[in-house]
Amino acid sequence: MTFVPPTPHPTRPDLRGTFGMVASTHWLASASAQSVLERGGNAFDAAVAGAFVLHVVEPHLNGPGGDLTAILATADDPGRPRVLVGQGPAPAGATIAHYRDVEGLDLVPGSGALAAAVPGAVDAWLLLLRDHGTWTVADVLAPALGYARDGHPVLAAVCRTIDGVSELFRDHWPTSAARWLPDGRAPRPGELVTNPELAAVLEQVTTAERDAAATGADRGGAVDAARAAWRTVVGQAVEEFVRTPHRHADGRDHAGVLTAADVAGFEATFEDAATIEFRGYTVAKTAAWGQGPALLEALRILDGFDDARLDPSTELGAHTVLEALKLALADRDTWYGDLHGDPRGDLHGDDGGVPLDVLLSPGYAAERRALIGDRASHDVRPGDVPGRPTPAVPPLRTTYATDVPAAALPGAPTGGATAGIGEPTVAVPAAVGAAPLNGDGLETDATGATRGDTCHLDVVDRWGNMISATPSGGWLQSSPTVPGLGFALGTRLQMTWLDEASPSRLEPGRRPRTTLTPTLVLRDGAPVLACGSPGGDQQDQWQLAFLLRVLVGGYTPQEAIDAPALHTTSAPGSFWPRTWTPGGAVVEDRLGADVLAGLAERGHALTLAGDWALGRLSAVTRDPATGVLGAAANPRGAQGYAAGR
């Protein structure tokens, strides 16, 4: 092993078995998914069941009004990784002219209904169930429906989140106050919390399935009836509610533009994954309507270095990884977007789409690799694509790391910026006086209020089906609770720019360039690893360090999850208020004083996040030769769990 050896005592064992494995960001979701496997369901049945439980038990991190990206491989066609697209597009009324000229905005707000894309998560999960599952909608929804109707012991993190936004709820979002402050206060950790409105919606969906089956519909037709019922119920409630202006992140009241027709017109899809080869493995991600290819580009860049230079636990390795990420993220922010509303248009540059054929090529990676020097770059440096004008990067809003004394870490700048309430998902105290990490791995703003986050789950079954999924959006603090539904809309449109020249511009029918980015790894045409993490812009950054440690360094998945994490903030943020920190790097203290001092000496503007603060990774594995399965989950925040046998 050329890497620094892993910690000798992992926080948890790497689970091993031959029957089925699940890992997720909440133990109730992991247990619910595993219970489906135990009763004969496959990995996709289990994933759907676990996902709907996440809607109920992690409402501060995701919800039915949000979105979903998943990547999967089936036992019948293991060598063809497929992406499940549950990312809804911008509504018909979401035009740059309306947001700029009518609403007076220069950025899409980080909260409120103007930031809502068409909800896509639920339709995507039901599409997965129809095409690759075996169970009925009623059966997979039973655990979530039970928790919503009868209650579940609420997480401390949920209580802190509600308490942090309780004033907003009382003063501006009365429907959210009625839902989450029924007794005038936030719930206390461990109290049983119900969501009867959501339970009623789920019951309507299962009733539609049952009625369709009773009139002769086959299983697929009955699932489609449930999908149609979902669109009808949600569309009608949403259109009526968002017409009333309500408080947004810019401090003003606006009405939303989402309509029932927008909801009715969305259907989730499957598409082929974008892939590269790295050290004998095939790594599969979304196309460039998501940020996934940035991980692929970073791997391409790093593939030209010796193994010893890829260890994130060393000064040189951490520096190299951070610099490669800056280059890949600069290309993400310059070139990526849903340019045609055509999934295949994202994969080819000859038709005006995102030029991934160039950005992921070995020759382009060599050019980018040559830009990595001994010092930390403080610039945004996108690459040039032959024959294509480079889109201009919108004006950047600069903030600085301030929680590390300059005397302790030379090169740490000072300054401040206003914190927002978008969806960045790791605590980076960017503003002077910003609150430190709260122990959940969630970001807090300058007032200490918790911001949004994301969920993740991975499942593999004994037949070889494997899925990695990252549901997000629609968390309780994103916009007011919709009456009759019991959940809020998402805010993914904040990732679009109000700039007609940007590939990530706001435009009706186009998907926002999402940060949701699960990963599937194959070897010799068979899936061997599914992994992912919440974390907004940090998702692929934390996964990169994990993959390097597993695929190159020989770590086990649990050892790699436990290892110290890091990421760059020297790239424009994907969430409102779209700030960046030139040369910024956020690191766990456990990297060690010598490594941290060396990084600071190289010019990295360091923010110390604490010993156990960054990343909420989980993973499942399968050895095609033996059929042995594995699972590992994140110890940070004491919430994620793996289960299996």
N, C-alpha and C positions, 0 to 999 in steps of 0.2 A: 504493500500500500504506500503510495507516494503522498497521500494526504495525512494531515495531523490525525492521529487515532481518535476515534469518538470517545465521548465520556464513558468511563468503564461501567457506570451503573445507570442505565436508561431509566427514565421516570416510569415506564410501563414496559411490559413485554411486547415483543412482536408476536401477535397472535398467529397461530398456525393451525390448519385443519384441512379437510377435504370436502366438506359439505357446503358451506357458504359463509361469506364474510361481508360485514358492513362496517363502515366508519362514517361518522358525521359529526356535526358541531353541537349536537344535543343528544344526551343519552336516551331520551324517550323516542326520538326519531330512529336511532340505531336499534333500539330494542323492538320497536314496531316493525321495522323493515326485516329484522332477523326473524320475527315471529311469522312473517309471510313466507320466508324461505322454509321455515320449519314445517309449514302446512302445505308444502308442495308448489308454492309460487316460484316464479323465476326471478332473476335479478331485476327485471323491469317492473314486474308487479311490486316487488319489495321497494324499489326506488320511489314509485308513485305513492305508496302508502307512507313511507318515511317523509316524503316531501310535503304531503298535506299535513302531517303532524308538525313539521317545522313551521308551517303557516300559523298554527295555533300556539305553539309553545315558545317560539322566538318571534313574536310580533314586532319587536323592536329592530329586527334584522331582515325580515321579509314578510310578504303577505300575498294573498290571492290577487291583489291589484297590481302586482309587480311583474317581473320578467324572469326568464330562465334561459340558460344555455347549458346544453349537455353534449357529451361526446361518448359514443358507445360502439361496441363491436358485438356481433351476435355469434353464437356457436355455429350457426349455419353458414355464415360468411365472415369468418374471423379476420381475414386480411383486409377488409374494407371498412375502415373507421368512418362512422357517420355522425354528423352534427345534428342535434335536435334544436331547432330555432324557435325559441319561445320569446324572442325579442320583438315586441310590437313596434310598429312604425309611428311616425308623427301623425296626428289627426289631420283631417282635411282642412281644418281652420287654423292650423299651426303654421302660419307663414311668417317670413321675416318682416314683411311690411306690417302685419298686424302687431307683432311684438314690438317693433321699433316705433312705428308711427302712431299706432292707436294706444298701446300700453306704455310707451315711453321708456323702453328697456334697451340696454346695450348688451346685456347678458341674459340668458334664460335663467330665471330664479332657481335657487336650490331647493325651495320648498313651495308647495301650493300647486293647484291644478294646472297652471300654465306649463309646468314642468312635466306633466303626465303624458307619456306615450300610451298607445293602446295597450291595455293589459294583455300579456301574452302567456303567463306562466301556466294557468289552469288548462287552457286549450292544448298547450304543448304536452303537459303531463297526460292528459286524456288521449291525445294522439299516440303517444308512446304506448299507453296501455292497449289501445285498439290494435296497433300494428305489430307490437312485439311482446305484449303481455298475454296472460292467460285468464286472469281473474275478471270479475265484473267490477263496474264502478262502485257499486254498493259495498262490495267486499273490501276493496282497497281504501275506501273512504271511512270504513267503520272505526278505526282507531282515532282518526282526527275528529270525526263527528262526535265520538264519545267524549274526547277531551274538551271540545267546544261546548257540548251540551251539559256534561256532568262536572266539568272542571278539572284542572290540573294544578299542582303546586307551583306557583309562579316563581320564576328566577329572580334572584336579587338584582341582576342586571336590568331586567324589565322594570322592576320597581324604581331603580335609580333613574332610568330613562324617563319614565312617566313623571317622576318627581321633578326632574330637570326641566321639563317643558310644561309643567302644570299651570304656570302663570299664563303662558301662551294659550293653553286650552281654555282656561277660565275667561280670559279677556277677549279672545278672538275666534277660537274654534270650539263653540259650545257642544257640537256633536261629539267631539273627541273627549270633552270633559264628561259628558253623559256616559260614554263608553268606558273610559279609563279612570274616572274619579267619581264613581257612583255615590260614595259617601263623603264627597268633598275632599278626599285625600287619595294619594297613591296607594296601591295595595302594598302589603308588607310581605317580605320574602317568605315563601312557603304557604301563604294563604291560597285557598282554592279559588281560582279565577275561571269564570265561564265566558262564553261568547255566544249567547243564544241567537243573535241575528245571523251570525255565520253558520251556526248549526242549522238554522232554518233554510238557508240558501243551499247548503249541502244536501239537505233532505229533498229539496225541490229537484236537484240534479239527479239524485238516485231514483226519485219517483218517475222522472221522465224516462230513465233507462228501463225501469220496470214496466211502465206502460207500453213502451215500444216493443219490448220483448213479448208482452202479453198479446199484442196484435200481430205477431208473426215476424218481427224483425230478427235477423240473426245477431250474433254477438257484436259484430262491427257496427251494424246499423243501430243497435241499442246504445252503444257508446257514443255514436254520433248524435243520437237524440239527447243524450246528457250534455254533450258539447253545445248543442243548439240551445238547450234550456239555460245553460250558464250564460251564453251571450245575451239572451233575451232579458233575463233577470238583472244582470249587471248593467247592460246598456241602458235600460229604462231608468234605473235608479241613479246612475251616474249623470246622465244628461240633465235630469231634473235638478240634481243637486248643484252641479258646477256652474249653473247659470247665475247663482248668487255670489257676488264678489266676497272674497275672504282674504285674510292676511297672507302675503307671500314673503319670501326671504328678503326682498328689497325694502321691506317695511311699509309697503302699500297694499291696498286691497285690489284684487283683480278677479274677474270671472274666468273660468276655464273655457276651453274650446272643444273638449272631447264630447262626442255625441253617441247616441245609440247606434247610428249607422256606422260610425267608426268601429265600434265594438263588434257589431254584426259582421263587418266585412273582413275581419282578421281570421286567418287560419294558420296554425303553426305548420312548419314544414321540416323535412329532412334534407340534408345536402351532404356531399362528400367533404371530407376534411382537407385542410391544407397540411402538408407533411414535408419533413426533411429527414435525411439520414444523419445520425450523429453517433459515432463510436460503435457502429454495428446495430444501433437501434433505430426504429422509425418513430418519430415524435409527431403526434397529430394534434392539431388545434383548429379553431374556427378560421374562416377566411377573414379578410381585412375589414368586414363590418364590425368585427370585434378586435380587441387588442392582441389576440392570440399569436398572430405572426410575429409580433415583437419578440416573444420568447424564442421563436424559431430563428429569427435573425441573430439574436444574441448568441444562440448555440452555434450558428454558422461562423460568427466572428471568433468565438472561443475555440472552435474546433481546430484552428490553425496554431494554437499554442500547445506546448508540452503539458502533460497531465499535472506536473508539479505546480504550474502557474494557474491552475483552475480551482485551487483549494480556497474556499471563502474564509477559512479559519486562519489564514496567514495574511500578513500585510500585503505582499505582492499579489496574492490571489484575490483578496478582497478588493484591492485597487483595480485589478484587471476586470473583475466582474462588474464593478460599479461603472467603469468607463465603457465597457461593452453595452451595458444597459442604457447609458445616456445616449449612445449612438442609435440604438434600436428604437428607443422611445422618441427621439427626434424624428425619425422616419415615420413612426406611428402617427405623431401629431401633425406631420406635414402631408403624408400621402394617404392615410387610411380613411375610409368612409364607405357608406352604402351608396355608391355613385350611380347605380343604374336601377336599383330595386330588383336587380337580377343577380342572384347568388353567384353565378359563374362569372359575372363581370368583375368580381372581386379578385379573381385568380389570374387574370391575363391583362397585360398592359397594352396590347395592340389595338384595343377597341375603346380606349379612353378610361378604362377601369383602373383599379389600383394595380400598379405594376409589380405584383409579387413575383412574377417570373424573373424580374431584375433584382428586386430587393432581397430575395432569398437565394440568389445564385452564388456559387463559390467565388467567382471573380469579383462581384460587388462586395462580398464579405472580406476579401483580401484588401480591397481599397479601404474599407472602413477599419479593418484591423490595424492598418498602418498609421491611423490617427491616434492610436493609444500610446501615449508617452509615459514618462515617469511621474508627471505632475497631473493633478486633478484638473479636468476641464471645467471651466465656469461658463461655457457657451452652449447654446443650442445649435447643433451642427447636423442638419439633415443632409442626405446625400443627393447627388444629381443622377437623374435617369436620362440616358441618351434619347434625344428627340422629344423630350417632354419638359415644358417649363415647370420649374419648381414652385409649387403654391406658396404664397407668403404665409408665414406664421402670424396669427393675430397678435396685437400688442400684449406683452406679457406683464403681469402684475407681480412684482417682486416682494418676497418676504425673506426673513433671515432667521436662522437658528439662533436662539438666545439662551438656552438653558444650560450651556456648557461654558464655564468661565474661561475667558481667553487665556488667563494665566495657566490654567490646567491643561488646555489643549490649544496650542498655538494655531492661529489661523481661523478660529471660530469667530465669525463676525457678530456684530450687534445690530439691532434695529427692530422694527415691528411692523405689523400689518393687522388689518381688521380680520377677525375670524368670521367664517360664514357658517351656514347650516346646510351645506350640501351633504354628500355622501362619502367623503374621504373616511377611511376606516381604520386608521391606526393613529394612536395618540402622538402627534407631533406638535409640541407646544410652540407654535410659530409666533404667537403674539406675546408681547411683554406681559408678564403676569399670568400667562396661560396656565391652566390647571395641568398637573402631571398625570401620568398614566393612572387609570382608576382600577387596574387589576383585571379588567375584562378583555383587554386587548382592543378596546373601542376608543375612538377619538373623542376628546372633549374640547369644547371651544374655550375662548378666553374667560367665560363666565363659569366654566365647569360643567356646562350642559353636554350630555352625551350626544354624539352625532350618530348617523345611521351606519349600518354595517350590512353584512351579507351572510348567507349560510352556505354550507357545502355538504354533499354526501357522495359516497362511493359504494358500489355494490358489485360483488362477483359471486356467481353461483357454481355449483358442481358441474354444470354442463359447459361452462366456459363463456357464458354471457357476462359482459362487463360494462359498467357505466360509471362515468364521472359527471356530476351535475352541480351547477352553481346557481341556485335560485336567489333572487334579491328583489329589492324595491318594494314599494307598498308598505313600508314599515310605519309604525303608528305615528312617528313624528315627521313624516314626509308631507302630509297634507291632511285636511280634516277628515275624520271618519265619515263615510257615506252612510246616511240613515237607511236602515233596512238591509244593509250588507254586513255591517260590523267590521269593516276594514277600510283602509285608505288607498288612494291611488299612488302610483310610483312617481318618480321624478327623473327618469332617465333622459328626458329631453335637455336637461342642464348640460349634457355632454355635447350638445350641438352648438355651433357658432352662428351668430346673427351676421353672417358675412357670406355674400353670394359666391365669392371666389373660393371658399374653403371646401375641401372634400367632405368635411364633417358638418356642413351647413344644415340649418334647420330647413326642412322641406317636406310638405305633406307626402305621405306614402313612403318616405325613406326611414330606415332604421337609424337611431342614434348609434354612434360608434361606441358600443358597450365595453365596459371593463370586465365583464363576466367571462372567465377564460379557463374552463376545466381542461385537463390534459389526459391523453391516452398514449401509452407507449407500447409499441409492438416489437417483437424480435422474430425474425424468420417467418413473418406473416401471421403471427399469433399475438393477441394482446397479453401483456405480462404485467402491466402496471396502470392503474388509474389513480389520479391524484388531483388535488386542487386546494384552494384556500379562499376564504373571504379576504377582502383587503383593497378593493378599488384599484388604484394604480399600482399597488404593491403586489397584487395577486401573482402575476408572472415573475416578479422579482424574487419573491420568497420561493416560488416553485423552481426558479432557475438554480438557486443555491441547493435546494433539496435534490434536484435531478443530478447536478454535478456530483454531489456527495454519494448518491446511490449508483449512478451509471458509471462514474469514473473513479470515485474514491472507495467504492466497495462497502459503504455503510449499509446497514439494514434500514428499512423505512423508518422505524421508530428512532433509531440513532440519528437519522438525518433530520427528522422533525424536531428532536430535542436539541440539535446543535444550534449555536448562536446564529441569529438571523440579522440581516441588514438590507437596506434598500436606499436608492437615490431619490432625492427630491429635486434634483437638478434637471427637471423637465416640467413643462406646463401641466398643472393639475387638470384632471378630466372633470372635476366638479366645481361648482360655484364656490368661491369667487375666482377660480382659475389662476391661482398663484403658483409661484415656483421659488426655489431657493438656489441661487447660483452656486454650484459646487456642493450642494447639500447632500449629506449622507446621514441616515438614521441607523443607529447600531445598538445591538444589545451589549451591555457592559461586559458580558462573559467572553467576548472576543479577547479580552485581556489588555492590560495597560500598555504593553509593548506594541501590540498591533494597533491599538487606538492612537497612541502617540505617533507611530509611523504614518498612519493615514493622515493625521493632522499635519504632519511635517510635509506630506505630499500635496497639501493644499485642500484637502477635503474639509468642508465646513460641517463638523460633526454635531449631531444631537444624540446624547445618551438617553436611551429609552428605558433603561433598567435591565435587570438580568433576564427576566422572562416576560417579554412584552410584545414581540413582533411575530405575526403569523398565526394562523389557526388551521394549519395544514392537516389533511387526513389522506389516507391512501389504502388501496387494496391491491393485492398481487395474485398472480397465478403462474405456476411453473407448468408449461404445456407438456413437458416430458413426463412429469410425475403426477400432475393434477393437484399438487399441494397448493393451498390457498393461504393468503396472509392478509393481515390488516394492522393498521397503526393509526393513532389519533393524537391530537394536540393536547398537551397538558396545560398550556397557558389558559388561565381563566377557569380551570377546573370544570369544564363544561362538555368538551368533546369526548366521545367514547367510540371505541371499536368493539364489535361483538362478532362472534362466529364460532364455528366448530368444524 
